[in-house]
Every structure is written in structure tokens, then in C-alpha cells.
Amino acid sequence: VAGVRLTLTGEDGTKWTAETGEDGLFSALPLACPPRSLSLDEANTQRPYGVYDLVAEHDGYETVRIAGVQIFDGETAVAELAMIPEKITVHLGKPAASARNVTVSFRDYIANVASSEIYPTWPEESLRANIHAQISIALNRIYTEWYKSKGYSFDITNSTSYDQYYVHGRT
């Protein structure tokens, strides 16, 4: 995502800021950290890396916070950030059907789909796997602009023939 504001805060309170370019990437930041030699010395008792907290923000997306990012001297740390949109627009029918569009928070959408497609009595691993799949499908529809590229004004449908089961107003 272009234009994401990144703030890194060191343990001493020092802050660095950057913004993603059009390619969605940050330029490297020269962050302070202990010398590389500490990580190669078996007798060393000091922590051989710097620790930073990362915050990534962009209007229309949930803020991402990562605590305890480890930075080693001479190495490049890569943080892959999942910028999740705050809203998703759901078409309450098949794509070409005349039906209402509703816009809900992404979290509420996923909770609704999970409640509609899986049982809470399933093993935790099954729940996690299904919810990860549901998130992946929704994000794929949003980021590829699957329906918008076809002229529709929504991100996803509630039709299981095409997408995931969403019941508007579900408790």
C-alpha cells in the first residue's frame, strides 16, 4: 500500500519515521544497534541487537503494531505488514442480481462469515485454518478489485456460489 506512515521507536525513545513509496515499500532506515561482534562472541552477555517498536498507519486501514523488532548490525530486517482495510462492501446476492450493498467493518464481516460457515465446537486448529482462509478470500477480492474491475460497486458477495456466506444483521 502506498503512503503508509511508519514510526519506529527505540528503547531510548528515539523515533524514526518513513513512508512507503508507490511500490508499497520503505527505504532502508539506518537504525542504531550494538556492534555485530557481540553476536559472534560466545562469551558476550550483552544483547547483540537493538529493539524497536513499529507502528504502520494509513487512512482507511487498521493500524499495525509490532513490538520488539530485533535489529542486528549490518543486516537488513524485513517486516511484512498486512494492511487490512477497515471496511468491506458486501453485495447481498449474486453479482448481477439486483440486491442491496452494505458496508461493514472488516472485522465484523469476518466474524459474521465465520459464524455462518463454521461451528464454534470445532477444534481450535480447524477454526483458525478456516478463519485464515476466509480472511484470505476477502482480502483477495479487495486487493485484486475483482468485482470493481468488472464495473460493480462492491468488494464481495454473500453468495456461496461466488464468495462466502454473510448474513446481514446476524447476531
N, C-alpha and C positions, 0 to 999 in steps of 0.2 A: 504494500500500500504506500503510495507516495505521500509525503507530507506528515509522516508520523514523527511526533516530538519525543525524543529520547533524553532522559535525565539519568545520569549515573552519579551516585553519591557514595563517596569513600567513607571508611570508618571514622576518619577525622572530620567529616562534614564537608569536605571539598566536593564541589559539584562540577560535572561536565555536561554539556548539552549538545545535541546534534539533531538533524532532521533528515529523514530519508529523501533520496532523490526520486526522479521519475521512475527509476527501475525498482524502487522499493527497498534499496539498500542504503546502509550507513557507510560513511567513510570511516576508516580506522581512527580510533582515538588513542593518543599516547597517554595511557593511564599509569600512575605511579605504582610500583610494586617492588618487593625485595629483589635483590640480585639473583640471577639464575643459579649461581654457585651454591646457594643454600639448598636448592632442590637436589643437588648432586653430592652433597656432603652427608655421609651416613651418620656422622657424629652431631650433626646440626639438631638443635632442639627448638629453633625458631620456625614459625610458619613460613614456608617458602613462596607464598603467593599473597597478592593483595585481594581484599574482599570488597565488593561493591554491591549496592542495591540498584536495580534497574527499574525504571518506570517508563512505559511507552504509552503515549496518548495521541488520539486523533478524534476529532468531532465525528460522531456517528458510530463510533466503535467503543467496545468495552476497554477500559484501561487495563494494561498488562503490567503486573508487578512480579519481579523475580528478585528474591533476597539471596544474598550470599554468592554472587557470581565470583568465581575464582579467576584471577588474572596472574599469569606467570610471565616473568621477564623474557622477552624475545619471542613469545608465542602469540598467535592470534586466537582470541576467543570468539566463538561464533554463537550467537543467541538467535535461534529461530523462533520468531514471535508469531503466535496465532492471533491475528487481529480479527476478533469476532464482532460482526455488526450488531448494533443494539436492537435493530428492528428487522422484521421479515414480513412481507406481504403475501398472504395466502389467498388463493382463489378457491372458493368453496364449491368446487365442481371440476369436471373435466376441462382441459384447456380451452376448447372452443365453445363450451356451454355458457349460456347466459346465467351467471351466478355472481354473488356478492364477493368483493375482495375485502379482507380485513387485515389490518396491520397490527402486529403484536410484538412484544419483546422476544428476542431470540431465545432467551431462557424459558419464557412461558411456552413458546412454540415447542421446544424440545421436551419440556415436561409433559405437555399435552400429548405429543406424539408417543412418547414413552408410555404414558398411561393408557393410550389407545391400542398400542401394539404388543405390549409385553405385560406379564403378570409380576407383581411385586414379590411373589413367593418363589420366584426362580432363584437359583444360586447367584451370589453376588457377581461372579465372573461372567455369567450369562447376561446379567443386567448391564454390566459395564461394556461388554462387547456390543450389545445391541444399541446402547445409547451412543457409543462411539460411531457406529455405523450410521445412526440417524443424524448425528451432527455432520458427518462427512457428506451425506447425501444433500442436506440442506445447504451446507457451505458450497458444495459443487454447483448447485443451482444458482446461488447468489453470485459467486465469483466468475462463473462462465457466462452469466447473464443468459442462461438457457432460454427462458421464456421471453425476456425483454428483447433479445436479439431477433425473436420471431414476431415482434410487434405487440406483445401482451404487456399489460401494466402491473404484473405481479411477479413474485420470485419463485413461487412453488404452488402446486395444487394440493388439495386434500384427497385426491382420487388415488387409490392404491393401484389403479391401472397404470399410473404415471409416476407417482411420488409416494408420499407417506400419509397415513391416516391421521387426520387432525379433525377434532370435533370442537367447533367454536362454542365457547361458553361452558365447556366441560369443567366439572369440579375436580 
